[in-house]
Amino acid sequence: MAVISGNISGSIRSITYNIPATVKWFSVQDKSGGGATVKSARVVSGSEIYFKTIVLSANASSDELCDIRVLANCNILIVASASVDYYFSLE
């Protein structure tokens, strides 16, 4: 199982996976103290395909079980309007 995790304010793109994967679980937590909007996307041939937008209030978090397919040779893009911790689990 692969994990993508860290802290961002802005955007970050994962490495390119050369085999298909599935996002099984993800968590985001506001670290700015003022709330944040977090968008997640698959990047396929340069096109961003957003699969989730989460609006967090100050210091709030969101956890979600999911089953989101990521094709081979794609990336995962995370865009945050303020400082957030993120954790994505892939199989």
C-alpha positions as CSV (number, residue, x, y, z in Angstrom):
1,M,0.0,0.0,0.0
2,A,1.4,3.4,-1.0
3,V,0.8,6.6,1.1
4,I,0.9,10.2,0.0
5,S,1.1,12.5,3.0
6,G,2.4,15.9,4.2
7,N,1.4,19.5,4.8
8,I,0.7,22.0,2.0
9,S,-0.7,25.5,1.4
10,G,-1.1,25.7,-2.4
11,S,-0.8,22.6,-4.5
12,I,1.2,19.4,-4.7
13,R,1.3,16.6,-7.3
14,S,2.2,13.0,-6.6
15,I,4.8,11.0,-8.5
16,T,3.5,9.3,-11.6
17,Y,2.4,5.8,-11.0
18,N,3.2,3.4,-13.8
19,I,0.5,0.9,-12.7
20,P,-3.1,1.5,-11.9
21,A,-4.0,2.2,-8.3
22,T,-7.0,2.9,-6.2
23,V,-7.4,5.7,-3.5
24,K,-8.9,3.8,-0.6
25,W,-8.9,6.4,2.2
26,F,-8.0,10.0,2.7
27,S,-7.8,12.5,5.4
28,V,-7.3,16.3,5.5
29,Q,-7.0,18.6,8.5
30,D,-7.0,22.4,8.6
31,K,-3.8,23.7,10.2
32,S,-4.3,27.4,9.3
33,G,-6.8,28.1,12.1
34,G,-9.1,29.9,9.7
35,G,-10.5,27.1,7.6
36,A,-9.6,25.8,4.1
37,T,-11.0,24.4,0.9
38,V,-9.2,21.2,-0.4
39,K,-9.6,19.8,-3.9
40,S,-8.3,16.5,-5.1
41,A,-7.9,15.4,-8.7
42,R,-6.5,12.8,-11.0
43,V,-4.2,14.2,-13.6
44,V,-4.5,12.3,-16.9
45,S,-2.4,13.5,-19.9
46,G,-2.2,17.0,-18.4
47,S,-6.0,17.2,-17.7
48,E,-7.1,17.6,-14.1
49,I,-10.2,15.5,-13.3
50,Y,-11.4,16.6,-9.8
51,F,-13.0,13.9,-7.7
52,K,-13.5,15.6,-4.3
53,T,-13.8,19.1,-2.8
54,I,-13.9,19.4,0.9
55,V,-14.6,22.7,2.8
56,L,-13.0,22.6,6.3
57,S,-13.9,25.0,9.1
58,A,-11.2,26.3,11.4
59,N,-9.1,23.4,12.8
60,A,-11.6,20.8,11.4
61,S,-10.7,17.5,9.7
62,S,-12.4,15.2,7.3
63,D,-11.8,11.5,6.8
64,E,-13.3,9.5,3.9
65,L,-13.3,5.9,2.8
66,C,-13.5,5.8,-1.0
67,D,-12.8,3.7,-4.1
68,I,-11.3,6.1,-6.7
69,R,-9.4,4.5,-9.6
70,V,-6.2,6.1,-10.7
71,L,-5.0,4.9,-14.1
72,A,-1.4,4.0,-14.9
73,N,0.8,7.0,-15.8
74,C,-1.4,9.4,-13.9
75,N,-0.8,11.7,-10.8
76,I,-2.9,12.8,-7.9
77,L,-3.1,16.6,-7.4
78,I,-4.1,18.2,-4.1
79,V,-4.9,21.9,-4.0
80,A,-5.5,23.7,-0.7
81,S,-6.5,27.3,-0.1
82,A,-4.7,27.3,3.3
83,S,-2.3,25.1,5.3
84,V,-3.6,21.6,5.6
85,D,-2.2,18.2,6.6
86,Y,-3.2,15.4,4.1
87,Y,-3.0,11.6,4.0
88,F,-4.0,9.5,1.1
89,S,-3.8,5.7,1.1
90,L,-3.5,3.8,-2.3
91,E,-3.6,0.2,-3.2
